[in-house]
Amino acid sequence: MGVKKILQSFNTKVFIYFLIAATAVYTLAFTLVYNLKDDGYILADWLINYQDGGFKRRGLSGSFFFILQDLTGLRLNYIVYFFQFSIISLFFWYYSKLIRYKVTTLLYLSLLLSSIGFLGILNNVTYVGKKEFIVFLIFTYFVYLLDNDKLSKWKEILICIFLFVSTLLHEVTLFYVPYFAVALFIKTGKFEYKRYLKYFLAAGIPALLIIAFGKNVNEGMSLEILSKRGVHPVYGIFFWNIDERLYIKQHISEYKLYFISLGISVLHLGFYLKYLNNRKIISILLIGAFLFSFPLFYLAIDWGRWMYIHMMMLIVLFALMLKKGSSMYASEPVTIDKKFYITSLIIVFSFIYRVEMSGKGFSFQGMFYRIFIAPVELLNKMG
């Protein structure tokens, strides 16, 4: 069988289903591993609470889990994991439903295989189990409702309630609200400012309350409270005492590398947008969405994480614009042309480089390195 026939028989939808399953299993498995280790970020971030000092950012989840523990007697590790499992699984489930009757393309697949897309999760175990999956789930559910003409008035209010609660769980929600407005514009083709305002207020009001009245994440008793409840983190969010802007300045040589990764992603997205209708206005809206998140890059060190969240939101957003198909295996045939060669080059390069959450913004320790070189290096060290 020739290369052309092999490519013609390649079904991007089937590959995406496989990638969804592999990423979901990887994410859920490592989230459990880190939870059982009392990880200071993947578990402890969910256990920030109001019992230590009162109202604060991200504290709603911990207080909620404390109540559940008091009612059930179960370990916090298992209670938190149940909710992480549910949120992560529902995200992948709704994303699968969103693309089920869409005609996927090799170019769309390249987004998932970006080093800060689905492949980014497989490249960086520290991306698993974090609260941004709440934002991914809300947005994917929102886009699914839009795509299937099911976004009723009451469901839109429900989305706003979700955004309000999500912001209390993690303030990062606010900085990605523009994607909800962009998705609505793409669906309706018109600007509906009153509806957009609801989304921004839903996330903005709790954010303002946190700024005005929020206490420190750790008011001095958090570790003692957790210890009494059977969780003993030795690093992480409750130990965080870093001037993040100073940290970025001190590690500026590493952070400059993020501009390489950002440049690659911009070129990748620019190539994708080239094949969309209304690409000029969509490009302007997406630039606006990115600029809206700019305070995150100024205030916090997780630059790779903020880029990764953007790409995941874009993957869901662009699914809205894929053509409808009649089969759950609908896939555009792969043809060998200039577009194919450029897309293939993008995919291969995505497997080569890696974007860390914080630290090195670009390295050649991507998936190829992790599969073919890292195991050999490990064996040599063991030898």
C-alpha positions in Angstrom: 0.0 0.0 0.0 1.5 3.4 -1.0 1.8 6.4 1.1 -1.0 8.2 -0.7 -3.4 5.3 0.1 -2.3 5.1 3.7 -3.0 8.8 4.1 -6.4 8.5 2.4 -7.4 5.8 4.8 -6.2 7.8 7.8 -9.2 9.0 9.9 -8.4 12.0 12.1 -11.6 11.5 14.1 -10.6 8.0 15.2 -7.2 9.3 16.1 -8.8 12.1 18.1 -11.0 9.6 20.0 -7.8 7.7 20.8 -6.0 10.8 22.0 -9.0 11.8 24.2 -9.0 8.4 25.8 -5.3 8.3 26.3 -5.1 11.8 27.7 -8.1 11.2 30.0 -6.6 8.0 31.4 -3.2 9.6 31.9 -4.7 12.7 33.6 -7.0 10.6 35.9 -4.3 8.1 36.8 -1.6 10.7 37.7 -4.2 12.9 39.5 -4.9 9.8 41.8 -1.1 9.2 42.3 -0.5 12.8 43.3 -3.5 12.9 45.6 -2.4 9.8 47.4 1.0 11.4 47.9 -0.6 14.4 49.6 0.7 16.6 46.8 1.1 20.2 47.8 -0.5 21.5 44.5 -2.7 18.9 42.9 -4.4 18.0 46.1 -3.7 20.9 48.5 -4.9 23.6 46.2 -8.4 22.0 46.5 -8.1 22.2 50.3 -7.6 25.9 50.7 -10.4 26.8 53.2 -12.4 29.4 55.0 -11.8 27.7 58.4 -8.3 29.2 58.6 -8.9 33.0 58.8 -12.2 33.4 56.9 -13.0 34.4 53.3 -10.2 34.0 50.8 -9.4 33.1 47.2 -10.0 29.4 46.3 -11.2 28.7 49.8 -14.7 27.5 48.9 -13.6 24.0 47.8 -11.7 23.2 51.0 -14.6 24.2 53.2 -17.0 22.2 51.1 -14.7 19.1 51.3 -14.4 19.5 55.0 -18.2 19.3 55.4 -18.3 16.2 53.2 -15.6 14.6 55.3 -17.5 15.3 58.5 -20.6 13.8 57.0 -19.0 10.7 55.4 -15.8 10.0 57.5 -13.9 9.4 54.3 -10.3 10.5 53.7 -10.0 14.0 52.0 -7.8 12.4 49.4 -10.6 10.2 48.1 -13.3 12.9 48.4 -11.2 15.4 46.4 -10.3 12.8 43.8 -14.0 11.9 43.3 -14.7 15.5 42.3 -11.5 15.8 40.2 -12.4 12.5 38.5 -16.0 13.7 37.8 -14.9 17.1 36.5 -12.1 15.8 34.3 -14.2 12.9 33.0 -17.1 15.2 32.2 -14.8 17.6 30.3 -13.5 14.8 28.1 -17.1 13.4 27.7 -18.6 16.7 26.6 -15.7 17.4 24.3 -16.3 14.0 22.7 -20.0 14.9 22.3 -19.0 18.3 20.8 -16.9 16.8 18.0 -18.9 13.6 17.6 -20.8 14.8 14.4 -18.1 17.2 13.3 -15.9 16.7 10.3 -12.4 16.8 11.8 -9.3 17.7 9.7 -5.6 17.0 10.0 -5.1 20.8 10.7 -7.6 20.6 13.6 -5.8 17.5 14.9 -2.6 19.5 14.9 -4.1 21.8 17.6 -4.6 18.9 19.9 -1.0 17.8 19.2 0.4 21.2 20.0 2.9 21.1 22.8 0.5 23.2 24.9 -2.6 21.3 23.8 -3.6 17.8 24.7 0.0 16.8 24.0 1.0 19.3 26.6 -0.8 17.3 29.3 1.1 14.2 28.3 4.3 16.2 28.3 3.8 17.8 31.7 2.5 15.6 34.5 2.1 18.8 36.6 -0.8 19.9 34.4 -3.1 17.1 35.8 -5.7 17.5 38.4 -5.7 21.3 38.6 -8.7 23.6 38.9 -8.6 24.9 35.3 -10.4 21.7 34.3 -13.5 23.3 35.9 -13.2 26.2 33.4 -12.6 23.7 30.6 -15.8 21.8 31.6 -17.9 24.9 31.8 -16.7 26.2 28.5 -17.1 22.9 26.7 -20.6 22.5 28.0 -21.4 26.1 27.0 -20.0 25.5 23.4 -21.9 22.2 23.2 -25.1 23.9 24.1 -24.4 26.6 21.6 -23.5 24.2 18.8 -26.7 22.2 19.3 -29.0 25.2 19.7 -29.8 24.3 23.3 -28.6 27.4 25.1 -31.9 28.5 26.6 -32.3 31.6 28.8 -32.2 29.4 32.0 -29.2 27.4 30.9 -27.4 30.6 30.2 -28.2 31.7 33.8 -26.9 28.4 34.9 -23.6 29.0 33.0 -23.3 32.3 34.8 -23.8 30.6 38.2 -21.1 28.1 37.2 -18.7 31.0 36.4 -19.5 32.7 39.7 -18.8 29.5 41.7 -15.7 28.7 39.6 -14.2 32.0 40.3 -14.5 31.3 44.0 -12.8 28.0 43.4 -10.0 29.6 41.4 -9.7 33.2 40.3 -8.1 32.2 37.0 -11.7 31.7 35.7 -12.0 35.5 35.3 -9.2 35.8 32.8 -10.7 33.3 30.3 -14.2 34.6 30.3 -13.7 36.4 26.9 -13.8 33.0 25.2 -17.5 32.7 26.2 -18.2 36.0 24.4 -16.1 35.0 21.3 -18.0 31.6 21.1 -21.4 33.4 21.3 -20.3 35.8 18.5 -19.1 32.9 16.3 -22.5 31.2 16.8 -24.8 34.2 16.3 -22.6 36.3 14.0 -23.5 39.5 15.9 -22.3 41.4 18.9 -24.6 40.9 21.9 -23.0 43.1 24.6 -25.7 42.6 27.3 -25.2 38.9 27.2 -21.4 39.2 27.3 -21.7 41.5 30.3 -23.5 38.7 32.2 -20.5 36.4 31.8 -18.0 39.1 32.9 -20.1 40.1 35.9 -20.6 36.5 36.9 -16.8 36.1 37.2 -15.9 39.7 38.0 -18.1 40.2 41.1 -16.5 37.3 43.1 -13.1 38.4 41.9 -13.7 41.9 43.3 -15.0 40.4 46.5 -11.7 38.4 46.8 -9.6 41.5 46.1 -11.6 43.6 48.7 -12.1 41.1 51.5 -9.9 38.1 50.7 -7.4 36.8 53.4 -4.1 35.0 52.7 -4.3 31.5 51.4 -2.6 30.4 54.6 -3.5 32.5 57.7 -1.3 30.3 59.9 -3.5 27.4 60.8 -4.1 25.6 57.5 -1.4 23.0 57.9 -2.6 22.2 61.4 -6.2 21.9 60.2 -5.2 19.6 57.3 -3.0 17.5 59.6 -5.9 16.9 61.9 -7.9 15.8 58.9 -5.3 13.3 57.7 -3.5 15.4 55.0 0.2 16.2 55.4 1.6 18.3 52.5 5.3 19.2 52.8 5.5 21.7 50.0 3.1 23.6 47.7 0.5 26.3 47.9 0.5 26.5 51.7 4.2 27.0 51.8 4.2 29.6 49.0 6.1 32.7 50.0 7.6 34.0 46.8 7.6 37.4 45.2 6.6 36.2 41.8 7.6 39.3 39.8 11.0 39.1 41.5 11.2 35.4 40.7 10.6 36.1 37.0 13.3 38.8 37.0 15.7 36.4 38.6 15.0 33.7 36.1 14.5 36.0 33.1 16.8 33.9 30.8 14.5 30.9 31.3 11.3 33.0 31.0 12.5 34.6 27.7 12.2 31.1 26.2 8.4 31.4 26.6 8.5 33.9 23.7 9.8 31.2 21.4 7.0 28.9 22.4 4.5 31.7 22.1 5.8 32.6 18.7 5.4 29.0 17.5 1.9 28.9 18.8 1.0 32.2 17.2 2.3 31.0 13.8 0.4 27.7 14.3 -2.8 29.5 15.1 -2.3 32.0 12.3 -2.0 29.1 9.8 -5.2 27.6 11.2 -7.1 30.9 11.0 -6.0 31.2 7.3 -8.6 28.6 6.5 -11.5 30.0 8.5 -14.3 32.4 7.4 -14.3 35.8 9.1 -10.7 35.2 10.1 -9.9 38.9 10.5 -12.5 39.6 13.1 -12.0 36.3 14.8 -8.2 37.1 15.0 -8.9 40.5 16.5 -11.3 38.9 19.1 -8.7 36.2 20.0 -6.0 38.8 20.4 -8.3 40.6 22.8 -8.9 37.4 24.7 -5.2 36.9 25.1 -4.6 40.5 26.2 -7.3 40.1 28.8 -5.3 37.4 30.4 -2.1 39.5 30.4 -2.2 40.3 34.2 -1.7 36.6 34.8 1.7 36.7 33.1 2.6 39.8 35.1 1.5 38.6 38.5 2.2 34.8 38.4 5.0 32.6 37.3 3.1 29.8 35.6 3.4 31.2 32.1 3.3 27.8 30.5 0.1 27.0 32.3 -1.6 30.2 31.2 -0.6 29.4 27.5 -1.8 25.8 27.9 -5.2 27.0 29.2 -5.5 29.4 26.1 -4.8 26.5 23.7 -7.3 24.2 25.4 -10.0 26.9 25.2 -9.1 27.4 21.5 -9.4 23.7 20.8 -12.9 23.7 22.1 -13.8 27.0 20.5 -12.6 25.9 17.0 -14.6 22.7 17.3 -17.7 25.0 17.1 -16.6 26.0 13.6 -15.9 22.5 12.2 -18.4 21.4 9.5 -21.2 19.1 10.5 -21.0 15.5 9.5 -23.5 12.6 9.4 -21.3 10.1 11.1 -19.4 9.9 14.4 -16.4 9.0 12.3 -16.7 11.9 9.9 -13.2 13.0 8.9 -11.9 15.1 6.0 -9.8 12.9 3.6 -6.1 13.7 3.8 -4.7 15.0 0.6 -1.1 15.6 -0.2 -0.6 19.3 -1.0 1.1 22.4 0.5 -1.3 22.5 3.4 -0.6 18.9 4.2 3.2 19.4 4.3 3.0 22.5 6.5 0.5 20.8 8.9 2.7 17.7 9.1 5.8 19.8 9.8 3.9 21.6 12.6 2.8 18.2 14.1 6.4 16.8 14.0 7.8 19.9 15.6 5.2 19.8 18.3 6.5 16.4 19.3 10.0 17.8 19.6 9.7 20.7 22.0 8.2 21.1 25.5 6.8 24.0 27.4 7.1 23.7 31.2 4.5 25.2 33.5 7.0 27.5 35.1 10.7 27.6 34.4 12.0 26.7 31.0 9.7 28.2 28.4 11.1 26.1 25.6 13.2 22.9 25.5 13.8 20.0 23.1 12.5 17.6 25.7 9.2 16.9 24.0 7.4 13.7 23.4 10.2 12.3 21.2 12.7 12.9 23.9 10.4 11.4 26.6 9.8 8.2 24.5 13.1 7.5 22.9 15.9 9.3 24.9 14.7 9.7 28.5 14.3 5.9 29.1 17.8 5.2 27.7 19.2 7.9 30.0 17.4 6.3 33.0 18.7 2.9 32.1 22.3 4.2 31.9 21.9 5.8 35.3 20.6 2.6 36.8 23.5 0.7 35.2 
